[in-house]
Amino acid sequence: MSGGAGGQDAMLTSADGTKFRAYVARAPQAAVSVVIAPDVRGLHPFYEELADRFASAGVHAIAFDYFGRTAGTARRTDDFEYTPHVRQVRPQDVFADIAAARSHIERETGATRTFVLGFCFGGRVAFLSSAEIPGLAGVVGFYGRLGKREAETWPVPAEEAKRMRAPVLGLFGGADPGIPASDVAAFVTALNDAGIAHHVETYPGAPHSFFDRSFKEHQRECEDAWRRVLAFVRTGSPSSGEAQP
């Protein structure tokens, strides 16, 4: 995946005083912005390139790093040992960081509508943001985990659906063993019961992380997912991508 507009680093401060790194890409004369919640790698270069790609498509974007509290503000390269830091990330801290990132991008750009979009670990963060962060225009989760591991502190998205307010777009891989079809179906049922506008798309044969780690092998699925994301962000309707072939 190639980027586009060319953004810049930003050092943000969360509600508890933690400094964390972000990457901001601005789009000319745009009124909408996206806060990008990465996978477990944190603010990996992929997400900086994705922010640039959003800006090239006419959407302000800010990608942020989760690990300011435990790993400082260094850049996250491919050899970053993220596992011990992921285990220490607390939901309330992540949502505070998203609030800081949102405030920054809206203040800097004048954006009046903001979405949260995430991948894997960040996909679940995005889904839960619909319940935790008021006033969002929508959330997009790429293969966000829908179940719960033993001793895990993160809520299950289906159980939080009754608290959700922002529309939801979910994008999953049909060959993802970590997110079985039964979990996706339970999430859809919960969204229906809660009356939340949503669209969930599952790509048969696509694995986990098809968009961020193996997009070269799954180009058709990635192009369709990108089209759906942009249609949602531009219209506010998670089903708007269905209007195109």
C-alpha positions in Angstrom: 0.0 0.0 0.0 1.3 3.4 -0.9 0.7 6.6 1.1 0.1 9.9 -0.5 -0.2 13.4 1.1 2.8 13.3 3.5 2.0 14.0 7.1 4.0 14.9 10.2 4.7 13.6 13.7 2.9 15.1 16.7 3.5 14.6 20.4 0.2 14.6 22.3 -0.7 14.6 26.0 -3.4 12.3 27.4 -5.7 13.1 30.2 -3.3 11.6 32.8 -0.4 13.6 31.5 1.1 10.8 29.4 3.0 11.9 26.3 2.4 9.7 23.3 3.3 9.9 19.6 0.9 10.4 16.8 1.1 11.0 13.1 -1.1 13.6 11.4 -2.0 13.9 7.7 -4.1 16.8 6.6 -6.4 16.9 3.6 -7.2 20.2 1.7 -10.6 21.6 2.6 -11.9 18.5 4.3 -14.6 18.5 7.0 -14.2 14.9 8.2 -11.4 13.2 10.1 -10.4 9.7 11.1 -8.6 8.6 14.2 -6.6 5.4 13.4 -6.2 2.8 16.1 -3.4 0.5 15.0 -2.9 -3.2 15.7 -0.6 -4.6 18.4 2.5 -3.1 16.7 1.4 0.4 17.8 2.3 3.3 15.5 4.0 1.1 12.9 5.0 2.8 9.6 2.0 1.1 7.9 -0.4 3.3 9.8 1.5 6.5 8.9 1.2 5.5 5.3 -2.5 4.8 5.8 -3.0 8.2 7.3 -1.3 9.7 4.2 -3.6 7.6 2.0 -6.7 9.0 3.8 -5.4 12.5 3.3 -4.9 11.9 -0.4 -8.5 10.7 -0.5 -9.8 13.9 1.1 -10.0 12.8 4.7 -7.9 14.2 7.6 -6.3 11.4 9.6 -4.3 10.9 12.8 -2.8 7.6 13.8 -1.6 7.2 17.4 0.6 4.9 19.5 -0.7 3.0 22.5 2.5 2.5 24.4 3.5 5.9 25.7 3.0 4.8 29.3 5.3 1.7 29.2 7.5 2.1 26.1 8.0 5.8 25.7 7.7 7.7 22.5 10.2 6.0 20.3 9.3 5.0 16.8 7.8 1.5 16.5 9.9 -0.5 14.0 9.4 -4.2 13.0 11.7 -5.4 15.8 9.6 -3.7 18.5 8.7 -6.3 21.2 5.1 -5.3 21.7 3.7 -8.2 23.6 4.6 -7.1 27.2 3.3 -3.6 26.4 0.0 -4.8 25.0 -0.7 -6.7 28.2 -0.4 -3.5 30.2 -2.7 -1.4 28.0 -5.9 -0.5 29.9 -9.1 0.4 28.1 -9.6 3.7 30.0 -6.2 4.9 28.9 -6.8 4.0 25.2 -10.0 5.9 25.1 -8.4 8.9 26.8 -5.7 8.8 24.1 -8.3 8.6 21.4 -10.0 11.6 22.9 -6.7 13.5 22.8 -6.0 12.5 19.2 -9.5 13.5 18.2 -9.3 16.9 19.9 -5.9 17.5 18.2 -7.1 16.7 14.7 -10.4 18.6 15.0 -8.6 21.6 16.5 -5.8 21.6 13.8 -8.1 21.0 10.8 -11.6 22.3 11.8 -13.1 18.8 11.1 -16.7 18.6 12.2 -17.2 14.8 11.9 -14.7 12.3 13.2 -14.6 8.5 12.9 -12.5 5.9 14.7 -11.0 3.2 12.6 -8.9 0.3 13.9 -7.3 -3.0 13.1 -7.1 -6.2 15.1 -6.5 -5.0 18.7 -7.5 -1.5 17.4 -10.5 -3.0 15.6 -12.0 -4.0 18.9 -11.0 -0.5 20.2 -12.9 1.0 17.4 -16.1 -1.0 18.0 -16.0 -0.2 21.7 -15.4 3.5 20.9 -19.0 3.6 19.7 -20.1 3.0 23.3 -17.3 4.9 25.1 -16.7 8.1 23.1 -19.7 10.4 22.6 -20.3 12.3 19.4 -18.4 10.1 16.9 -19.7 10.1 13.3 -19.0 6.3 13.1 -16.5 3.5 13.8 -14.8 1.0 11.5 -13.3 -2.2 12.8 -11.1 -4.4 10.6 -11.1 -7.9 12.1 -11.5 -6.6 15.7 -11.6 -9.4 18.2 -15.2 -10.1 19.3 -14.6 -12.8 21.9 -12.8 -12.7 25.3 -9.7 -14.5 26.4 -9.3 -15.8 30.0 -8.4 -13.0 32.5 -8.8 -10.4 29.8 -10.0 -6.9 30.9 -11.4 -5.7 27.6 -15.2 -5.8 27.2 -16.9 -7.9 24.5 -18.3 -5.7 21.7 -21.6 -7.6 21.5 -22.2 -7.1 25.2 -21.6 -3.3 24.8 -23.9 -2.9 21.8 -26.7 -1.6 23.9 -24.5 1.3 24.9 -23.3 2.1 21.4 -24.4 5.3 19.6 -22.2 5.7 16.5 -22.9 3.6 13.3 -20.6 0.6 12.9 -18.8 -0.9 9.8 -17.2 -4.3 10.5 -14.8 -5.9 8.0 -13.7 -9.5 8.7 -11.8 -12.4 7.0 -13.7 -15.6 6.5 -10.5 -17.6 7.1 -9.7 -15.9 10.4 -9.7 -18.6 13.1 -9.5 -16.1 15.9 -12.9 -14.5 14.9 -15.3 -17.4 14.2 -18.5 -16.8 12.2 -20.5 -17.4 15.4 -18.9 -14.4 17.1 -19.6 -12.2 14.0 -23.2 -13.4 14.0 -23.6 -12.6 17.7 -22.3 -9.1 17.2 -24.7 -8.5 14.3 -27.6 -9.7 16.4 -26.6 -7.4 19.2 -26.3 -4.5 16.9 -29.7 -5.3 15.4 -31.3 -5.6 18.9 -29.7 -2.2 19.9 -31.0 -0.5 16.8 -27.5 0.6 15.7 -26.9 1.4 12.0 -24.3 -1.1 10.8 -22.9 -3.1 8.0 -20.7 -6.2 8.5 -18.8 -7.6 5.5 -16.9 -11.0 5.7 -14.5 -11.8 2.9 -14.5 -15.6 2.3 -10.9 -17.0 2.3 -9.3 -13.8 3.6 -7.2 -14.3 6.7 -6.7 -12.1 9.8 -4.8 -8.9 9.0 -5.5 -9.3 5.3 -5.5 -5.5 4.9 -2.4 -4.5 6.9 -0.1 -7.5 6.7 -1.0 -9.5 3.5 -2.7 -6.9 1.3 -0.6 -7.9 -1.7 -2.1 -11.4 -1.6 -5.6 -10.1 -1.1 -5.8 -7.1 -3.4 -9.5 -7.5 -4.4 -10.7 -7.8 -0.8 -8.5 -4.8 0.2 -9.8 -2.6 -2.6 -13.4 -3.5 -1.8 -12.8 -2.8 1.9 -11.2 0.6 1.2 -14.1 1.5 -1.1 -16.5 0.7 1.7 -14.6 2.7 4.3 -14.4 5.8 2.1 -18.1 5.6 1.3 -19.0 5.3 5.0 -16.7 8.2 6.0 -18.1 10.4 3.2 -21.8 9.7 3.7 -22.1 8.6 7.4 -24.0 5.5 6.3 -22.2 2.1 6.9 -24.2 0.5 4.2 -23.4 3.2 1.5 -20.7 0.9 0.0 -23.4 -1.5 -1.1 -24.6 1.1 -3.7 -21.6 0.3 -5.9 -20.6 -2.9 -7.7 
